[in-house]
Amino acid sequence: MSNFLPFTKPSIDEATIAAVADTLRSGWIASGPKVQEFEKQLSAYFGGRPVRTFNSGTCTMEIALRIAGIGPGDEVITTPISWVATANVILEVGATPVFADIDPATHNIDLDKVEAAITPKTRAIIPVYLAGLPLDMDRLYAIAQRRGLRVVEDAAQAIGSTWKGRRIGSFGDFVSFSFQANKNLTTSEGGCLVLNNLDEARLAEKYRLQGVTRSGFDGMEVDVLGGKFNMTDIAATIGLGQLPQLSAITARRHQLARHYFTTLGSEFEAQTGVQLPVADFECGGVASEMPGTHRPSPCGWSSNWHMFQIVLPEGIVRADFMEKMKARNIGCGVHYPSIHLFQLYRARGFHEGMFPIAERVGRQIVTLPLFPAMTEMDVERVCAAMCEILSK
């Protein structure tokens, strides 16, 4: 039997591993020069915007909300289809999460539903770029500007993605990225927040380390309630090794995603009832067509192909499908169940039937293997196994 194929696997080269060993030997393993250098390089990557790193991509969103002054009595609109942290951070600052249903094709938040959900209490929007796919950034920011709202982009999965040729993170309001182990760029655990100016960056520094401001050897003050969210030099060293490889990692993911479409063919969806992801490869200003499919690319959107996700038809039990894939030594994931149906959110009044598209996708979405070390033969193996299971 073939070796087990996980749905994801980090790509860390020997040079990065050696650099981590050097950092460990240096004696400076907490936040220090490597963190500063990583932030400098990330800032350059995002066009010179201020960037601060953290120990997760969750606290980055919470800190962005705090910087924006959002708290009790405020509402924040977000999507039901994301890692639960996206909504949890709204509760953490004392605000009220308001969900808007998703677009049936992209599985990102539906901006029509966002506009309908805005009330006088709405202060911010947290859009999520599921699997690395951006939404209509022009319209998102037009809504925010017109209604006086802050935007905290949950771009956890979207480093390397672009909108009309511009990198996600190089424009907009607050932009949060995750560097957790399964992300396209990893620091093992960690994240960064792209900010609008140095005043926000200085406030972010306070929030990530107990609210402390230092000046000189004995000058210390605390004027905000912060936490312990700083990144270590060990993690930053991994990030410094990953960042120069990001372009190649993204290109390889594009190649593998294209091979999925080509291998499955243009009739796969009609024959099986399975929904494939949007074929969103760069179209150079003109809507393009993916090889092997008749589904047009949404012009200007380019995913980093963090994940390749399918949605099974309702007649198939997802757990059974995943178990049969596992029996063929192929790992799959679920990203994500619908947040509003977790007990924590049911207790706040949410229930079935409120967001039907998100609920259907949350029941039936499956993440297939996609990571740079995969081969085209691995993709073909996944496709063959999937087609065999669906045919039965």
Secondary structure, 3 states (H helix, E strand, C coil): CCCCECCCCCCCCHHHHHHHHHHHHHCCCCCCHHHHHHHHHHHHHCCCCCEEEECCCCHHHHHHHHHCCCCCCCEEEECCECCCHHHHHHHHCCCEEEECCECCCCCCECHHHHHHHCCCCEEEEECECHHHCCCCHHHHHHHHHHHCCEEEEECCCCCCCEECCEECCCCCCEEEEECCCCCCCCCCCCEEEECCCHHHHHHHHHHHECCEEEECCCEEEECCCCCECCCCHHHHHHHHHHHHHHHHHHHHHHHHHHHHHHHHCCCHHHHHCCECCCCCCCCCCCCCECCCCCCECCCCEECCCCCEEEECCCCCCHHHHHHHHHHCCECCECCCCEHHHCHHHHCCCCCCCCCHHHHHHHHHEEEECCCCCCCHHHHHHHHHHHHHHHHC
